Amino acid sequence: MNWLHDLSYFFGGAFLANAIPHFVSGTMGRPFQSPFAHPPGQGLSSSTVNVIWSFVNFVVAYLLILRVGQFDMRDVESIAASGLGALLISLFLARHFGRINGGNLQAAGRS
């Protein structure tokens, strides 16, 4: 497999994972952080902005995963590349937004 295809699938997985929280928050009518908020990535954007941002992320994920190379759901390398992209961006975003929203809990007894 071409390593550029794997790189495309990696970033496609990242865009796909990023689309999900924006879509869910937006369709629930809840504000959520986005690159368009003030300050970017920390302030809240409207639910409408989040639905539009999720749609953009879904389109980019589609283009990177399904329009580059021959992505095959049964090919371990293709799935691993997109899954790794999704996992890494999800872990990064969990830490980033956990800091903002109080989701980074510390173990009991630590200061």
Residue frames relative to the residue before (quaternion, step in Angstrom):
aa qw qx qy qz dx dy dz
M 1.0000 0.0000 0.0000 0.0000 0.00 0.00 0.00
N 0.5203 -0.6345 0.4904 0.2936 3.51 -1.12 0.74
W 0.4521 -0.7096 0.4640 0.2773 3.61 -0.74 1.00
L 0.5891 0.5637 -0.3740 0.4420 3.60 1.14 -0.46
H 0.6020 0.5321 -0.3505 0.4813 3.57 1.14 -0.61
D 0.6493 0.5134 -0.3145 0.4647 3.57 0.95 -0.88
L 0.6357 0.5225 -0.3217 0.4683 3.57 1.02 -0.79
S 0.6354 0.5185 -0.3134 0.4788 3.57 1.02 -0.82
Y 0.6653 0.4948 -0.3022 0.4704 3.61 0.93 -0.87
F 0.5972 0.5657 -0.3460 0.4513 3.58 1.10 -0.76
F 0.7241 0.4169 -0.2483 0.4902 3.59 0.78 -1.01
G 0.5833 0.5623 -0.3669 0.4571 3.58 1.15 -0.54
G 0.6465 0.5094 -0.3076 0.4773 3.57 1.01 -0.81
A 0.6358 0.5239 -0.3251 0.4643 3.57 1.05 -0.76
F 0.6692 0.4812 -0.3040 0.4777 3.61 0.92 -0.85
L 0.6279 0.5366 -0.3345 0.4538 3.59 1.02 -0.76
A 0.6758 0.4818 -0.2947 0.4737 3.59 0.90 -0.91
N 0.6562 0.5143 -0.3128 0.4550 3.59 1.03 -0.75
A 0.6131 0.5729 -0.3505 0.4160 3.59 1.10 -0.61
I 0.6208 0.6187 -0.3398 0.3410 3.57 0.99 -0.84
P 0.7188 0.4254 -0.3044 0.4579 3.68 0.62 -0.90
H 0.6277 0.5279 -0.3433 0.4577 3.59 1.06 -0.67
F 0.6505 0.5145 -0.3078 0.4663 3.57 1.00 -0.85
V 0.6799 0.4915 -0.2935 0.4583 3.58 0.83 -0.99
S 0.6744 0.4834 -0.3041 0.4680 3.60 0.82 -0.94
G 0.6733 0.5134 -0.2979 0.4409 3.56 0.90 -0.93
T 0.7131 0.4445 -0.2715 0.4694 3.57 0.84 -0.90
M 0.6353 0.4865 -0.3340 0.4981 3.59 1.24 -0.29
G 0.4979 -0.6813 0.4103 0.3459 3.58 1.30 -0.05
R 0.5299 0.6360 -0.3971 0.3962 3.57 1.24 0.40
P 0.4572 -0.6478 0.5213 0.3155 3.58 -1.05 0.67
F 0.0240 -0.7863 0.6171 -0.0165 3.57 -1.17 0.58
Q 0.6078 -0.5558 0.4176 0.3837 3.56 -1.20 0.50
S 0.0892 0.7722 -0.6272 0.0485 3.56 -1.13 0.70
P 0.6553 -0.5108 0.3660 0.4193 3.58 -1.24 0.19
F 0.6680 0.5195 -0.2918 0.4459 3.60 1.22 -0.33
A 0.5237 0.6316 -0.4070 0.4014 3.58 1.30 -0.04
H 0.3438 -0.7042 0.5734 0.2388 3.55 -1.34 0.12
P 0.4820 -0.3420 -0.7681 0.2464 1.64 -1.00 2.28
P 0.6506 -0.5475 0.3553 0.3883 3.60 -1.14 0.65
G 0.8339 0.1960 -0.1672 0.4881 3.56 -0.93 0.95
Q 0.7327 0.3671 -0.2363 0.5220 3.59 1.25 -0.06
G 0.6852 0.4445 -0.2768 0.5063 3.57 0.99 -0.81
L 0.5249 -0.6438 0.4619 0.3108 3.54 -1.28 0.24
S 0.2106 -0.7354 0.6313 0.1275 3.53 -1.19 0.74
S 0.6191 -0.5636 0.3968 0.3762 3.55 -1.18 0.52
S 0.6491 -0.5121 0.3891 0.4063 3.54 -1.28 0.35
T 0.6246 0.5440 -0.3383 0.4466 3.61 1.04 -0.72
V 0.6399 0.5103 -0.3181 0.4784 3.59 0.95 -0.86
N 0.6707 0.5056 -0.3029 0.4504 3.58 0.95 -0.82
V 0.6235 0.5106 -0.3486 0.4785 3.61 1.01 -0.66
I 0.6589 0.4926 -0.3139 0.4740 3.61 0.93 -0.84
W 0.6546 0.5044 -0.3138 0.4676 3.60 0.94 -0.87
S 0.6401 0.5082 -0.3381 0.4666 3.62 0.98 -0.73
F 0.6296 0.5343 -0.3345 0.4541 3.59 1.00 -0.78
V 0.6339 0.5159 -0.3244 0.4762 3.60 0.98 -0.83
N 0.6598 0.5032 -0.3043 0.4679 3.59 0.95 -0.87
F 0.6386 0.5172 -0.3265 0.4670 3.61 0.99 -0.77
V 0.6503 0.5117 -0.3157 0.4644 3.60 0.96 -0.84
V 0.6616 0.4919 -0.3123 0.4721 3.59 0.90 -0.89
A 0.6330 0.5227 -0.3315 0.4650 3.61 0.98 -0.82
Y 0.6344 0.5299 -0.3226 0.4612 3.58 0.95 -0.87
L 0.6838 0.4907 -0.2916 0.4546 3.56 0.82 -0.97
L 0.7071 0.4695 -0.2675 0.4562 3.59 0.90 -0.90
I 0.7346 0.4149 -0.2404 0.4800 3.59 1.01 -0.73
L 0.8281 0.2972 -0.1326 0.4565 3.57 0.65 -1.05
R 0.7180 0.4238 -0.2635 0.4853 3.60 1.18 -0.28
V 0.6542 0.4398 -0.3136 0.5295 3.59 1.30 0.08
G 0.8417 0.0614 -0.0677 0.5322 3.57 -0.78 0.98
Q 0.5550 -0.5655 0.4813 0.3749 3.52 -1.23 -0.65
F 0.1133 -0.8204 0.5588 0.0428 3.58 0.36 1.24
D 0.0309 -0.7935 0.6069 -0.0322 3.56 -0.84 1.05
M 0.4417 -0.7186 0.4783 0.2444 3.57 -0.68 1.12
R 0.6843 0.4690 -0.2884 0.4782 3.61 1.18 -0.42
D 0.5765 0.5705 -0.3764 0.4478 3.59 1.30 -0.06
V 0.4255 -0.7388 0.4662 0.2363 3.55 -0.49 1.23
E 0.6490 0.5347 -0.3263 0.4317 3.59 0.93 -0.81
S 0.6607 0.4990 -0.3031 0.4718 3.60 0.96 -0.85
I 0.6755 0.4827 -0.2845 0.4793 3.57 0.92 -0.92
A 0.6447 0.5238 -0.3251 0.4521 3.59 0.96 -0.83
A 0.6542 0.5133 -0.3206 0.4536 3.59 0.93 -0.84
S 0.7057 0.4356 -0.2757 0.4860 3.61 0.81 -0.92
G 0.6431 0.5261 -0.3204 0.4549 3.59 1.02 -0.75
L 0.6422 0.5138 -0.3200 0.4703 3.57 1.01 -0.77
G 0.6307 0.5234 -0.3284 0.4695 3.58 1.01 -0.78
A 0.6645 0.4991 -0.2966 0.4705 3.57 0.95 -0.90
L 0.6637 0.5107 -0.3073 0.4519 3.59 0.93 -0.88
L 0.7026 0.4787 -0.2883 0.4405 3.58 0.78 -0.97
I 0.6670 0.4668 -0.3232 0.4825 3.62 0.90 -0.77
S 0.6277 0.5382 -0.3394 0.4485 3.60 1.05 -0.71
L 0.6575 0.4930 -0.3116 0.4769 3.60 0.96 -0.81
F 0.6389 0.5217 -0.3206 0.4656 3.57 0.98 -0.84
L 0.6955 0.4724 -0.2761 0.4657 3.58 0.85 -0.98
A 0.6062 0.5490 -0.3563 0.4518 3.60 1.06 -0.68
R 0.6703 0.4767 -0.2973 0.4848 3.59 0.96 -0.83
H 0.6706 0.5104 -0.3014 0.4461 3.57 0.90 -0.95
F 0.7492 0.3812 -0.2224 0.4939 3.59 0.71 -1.03
G 0.5624 0.5832 -0.3856 0.4415 3.58 1.19 -0.42
R 0.6192 0.5335 -0.3285 0.4734 3.56 1.11 -0.71
I 0.6970 0.4655 -0.2628 0.4779 3.57 0.98 -0.85
N 0.7996 0.3321 -0.1367 0.4814 3.59 0.86 -1.00
G 0.5620 -0.6404 0.3757 0.3645 3.60 1.24 0.15
G 0.4601 0.7140 -0.4289 0.3075 3.59 1.17 0.39
N 0.6026 0.5352 -0.3666 0.4647 3.61 1.25 -0.13
L 0.0700 -0.8304 0.5528 0.0008 3.55 0.24 1.28
Q 0.3446 -0.7175 0.5702 0.2034 3.54 -1.09 0.75
A 0.5706 -0.5781 0.4495 0.3718 3.57 -1.17 0.57
A 0.6008 -0.5774 0.4146 0.3657 3.58 -1.11 0.70
G 0.7812 0.3171 -0.2462 0.4781 3.58 -0.98 0.84
R 0.6210 0.5162 -0.3631 0.4647 3.61 1.18 -0.16
S 0.2606 -0.7623 0.5658 0.1757 3.53 -1.18 0.51
